[in-house]
Amino acid sequence: MDIRRGLTIGAVLTVGIALTGCTGAPTDAGTPAPSASASPAPTPTPTPTADADTDAALLPIPVDDIKDWADTAITWADDAQGTGTFSGWLSEHTSAHHLTSFSSVPAGTYQGQIACRGDGTITLQAGELDSDPSTDPIECTNATIAFDLTTTGTGMSVMLDLDGAPTVYAVALQRVE
């Protein structure tokens, strides 16, 4: 009887710890603008650790408020087409590297924005799917930065890398040509 009770308690604690780490997932993909034709491909969620909660406590914005912040940090034209705004947070214990792929975004010229807040630096690179990034690395430290991207084929990918403390981000690309 005691062994079964101990196993049950152990299983519940294991699941509870795993789910606690999941609340700090590094990506909160936003809903694309109404006329956007792309949706991000799923990105594997890193294995959560007990340190994820510690990292989340170091963020300048509560995890549950990141999407609302992103909606004000990145501006979109009402008729914008592109990726929509995607946001989340990066840290050493959740994921210091993040890749988002958009398989159906049409070729063209895009105006991009990255906003980041926190004590870390996020480096963004973007380009065609399955190829090297075509943008120069863009380093974001407590800023909002505009950049350009041109693609010749359908689809694009956006890579984010963190150096330093846990940091929140918001990224969007809207088609201009």
C-alpha positions as CSV (number, residue, x, y, z in Angstrom):
1,M,0.0,0.0,0.0
2,D,2.8,2.5,0.9
3,I,4.8,1.6,-2.2
4,R,1.9,2.3,-4.5
5,R,1.1,5.6,-2.7
6,G,4.8,6.6,-3.0
7,L,4.9,5.8,-6.7
8,T,1.7,7.8,-7.3
9,I,3.0,10.8,-5.5
10,G,6.3,10.5,-7.4
11,A,4.5,10.3,-10.8
12,V,2.4,13.4,-9.9
13,L,5.5,15.4,-8.9
14,T,7.3,14.4,-12.1
15,V,4.4,15.5,-14.3
16,G,4.0,18.7,-12.2
17,I,7.7,19.7,-12.6
18,A,7.6,18.9,-16.4
19,L,4.5,21.1,-16.8
20,T,5.9,23.9,-14.8
21,G,8.9,24.2,-17.2
22,C,6.5,24.1,-20.2
23,T,4.9,27.4,-19.1
24,G,8.1,29.2,-20.1
25,A,8.1,28.0,-23.7
26,P,10.3,30.2,-25.8
27,T,7.7,30.8,-28.5
28,D,4.3,32.3,-28.4
29,A,3.5,32.4,-32.2
30,G,1.1,35.3,-32.7
31,T,-1.9,35.3,-35.0
32,P,-1.0,36.6,-38.5
33,A,-2.6,39.8,-39.7
34,P,-6.0,39.0,-41.4
35,S,-4.6,39.1,-44.9
36,A,-1.4,37.2,-44.0
37,S,-1.0,33.9,-45.9
38,A,1.6,32.2,-43.8
39,S,1.7,30.2,-40.7
40,P,4.8,29.2,-38.9
41,A,5.9,25.6,-39.0
42,P,6.0,24.0,-35.5
43,T,9.3,24.3,-33.7
44,P,10.2,21.6,-31.2
45,T,9.9,22.8,-27.7
46,P,13.1,22.3,-25.7
47,T,13.0,19.9,-22.7
48,P,11.9,22.0,-19.7
49,T,14.1,22.2,-16.7
50,A,13.5,23.3,-13.1
51,D,15.7,26.4,-14.0
52,A,13.1,27.6,-16.5
53,D,11.0,29.1,-13.7
54,T,14.1,30.9,-12.4
55,D,14.8,32.3,-15.9
56,A,11.2,33.4,-16.3
57,A,11.5,35.4,-13.0
58,L,14.4,37.3,-14.6
59,L,12.4,38.5,-17.6
60,P,11.4,42.2,-17.7
61,I,7.8,41.2,-18.7
62,P,5.8,38.4,-17.1
63,V,5.6,35.4,-19.5
64,D,1.8,35.7,-19.7
65,D,2.1,39.4,-20.9
66,I,4.6,38.8,-23.7
67,K,2.0,38.5,-26.5
68,D,0.3,41.7,-25.4
69,W,3.6,43.5,-25.3
70,A,4.5,42.2,-28.7
71,D,1.3,43.5,-30.2
72,T,2.3,47.1,-29.1
73,A,6.1,46.7,-29.7
74,I,5.7,45.8,-33.4
75,T,3.5,47.8,-35.7
76,W,1.7,46.4,-38.7
77,A,-0.2,48.1,-41.5
78,D,-3.9,47.2,-41.5
79,D,-3.6,45.4,-44.9
80,A,-0.1,43.8,-44.2
81,Q,0.8,40.5,-45.7
82,G,3.7,38.5,-44.3
83,T,4.5,36.5,-41.2
84,G,2.3,38.2,-38.6
85,T,4.0,38.9,-35.2
86,F,5.5,36.0,-33.3
87,S,7.0,36.4,-29.9
88,G,8.4,34.6,-26.9
89,W,11.5,34.5,-24.7
90,L,14.9,32.9,-24.8
91,S,17.1,31.8,-22.0
92,E,19.9,29.4,-21.3
93,H,17.6,26.9,-19.6
94,T,14.7,27.0,-22.0
95,S,16.3,27.7,-25.4
96,A,19.1,30.0,-26.4
97,H,18.5,29.3,-30.1
98,H,15.2,29.4,-31.9
99,L,14.2,28.8,-35.5
100,T,10.8,29.7,-37.0
101,S,10.0,28.6,-40.6
102,F,7.3,29.9,-42.8
103,S,6.7,27.5,-45.7
104,S,4.0,29.4,-47.6
105,V,5.2,33.0,-47.5
106,P,5.5,34.2,-51.1
107,A,8.8,35.4,-52.5
108,G,9.4,39.2,-52.4
109,T,10.8,42.1,-50.5
110,Y,9.9,42.3,-46.8
111,Q,10.3,45.0,-44.1
112,G,11.1,43.3,-40.8
113,Q,11.1,44.4,-37.2
114,I,12.6,42.8,-34.1
115,A,11.9,44.2,-30.6
116,C,13.6,42.8,-27.6
117,R,13.6,43.6,-23.9
118,G,15.9,42.2,-21.2
119,D,19.6,42.1,-20.2
120,G,20.6,39.7,-23.0
121,T,21.3,40.3,-26.7
122,I,19.3,38.5,-29.4
123,T,20.9,38.0,-32.8
124,L,18.5,37.6,-35.7
125,Q,19.3,36.2,-39.1
126,A,16.7,35.5,-41.8
127,G,16.6,34.1,-45.3
128,E,15.3,31.5,-47.7
129,L,14.1,28.1,-46.4
130,D,16.9,25.4,-46.3
131,S,19.7,27.9,-47.1
132,D,22.1,30.2,-45.4
133,P,20.7,33.4,-44.0
134,S,20.6,36.3,-46.4
135,T,20.5,39.1,-43.8
136,D,23.5,40.3,-42.0
137,P,23.3,39.4,-38.3
138,I,21.1,41.9,-36.5
139,E,21.9,42.4,-32.8
140,C,19.0,43.5,-30.5
141,T,19.6,44.7,-27.0
142,N,16.6,46.5,-25.4
143,A,15.6,48.0,-28.8
144,T,13.3,47.8,-31.7
145,I,15.2,47.5,-35.0
146,A,13.9,47.5,-38.6
147,F,15.6,45.4,-41.4
148,D,15.0,44.3,-44.9
149,L,14.8,40.9,-46.4
150,T,14.3,39.8,-50.0
151,T,13.5,36.2,-50.9
152,T,13.3,34.7,-54.4
153,G,11.5,31.5,-53.5
154,T,8.4,30.6,-51.4
155,G,9.1,30.4,-47.7
156,M,11.5,31.9,-45.3
157,S,13.2,31.1,-41.9
158,V,14.1,33.4,-39.0
159,M,16.8,32.3,-36.6
160,L,17.2,33.9,-33.1
161,D,20.3,33.3,-30.9
162,L,20.6,34.6,-27.3
163,D,23.8,35.8,-25.6
164,G,23.3,36.6,-21.9
165,A,20.4,36.9,-19.6
166,P,16.8,35.8,-20.3
167,T,15.2,38.2,-22.9
168,V,11.8,38.6,-24.6
169,Y,11.4,39.2,-28.3
170,A,8.8,40.0,-30.9
171,V,9.4,39.6,-34.7
172,A,7.4,40.4,-37.8
173,L,8.0,40.7,-41.5
174,Q,5.5,42.4,-43.8
175,R,5.7,42.3,-47.6
176,V,6.4,45.6,-49.3
177,E,6.8,44.3,-52.9
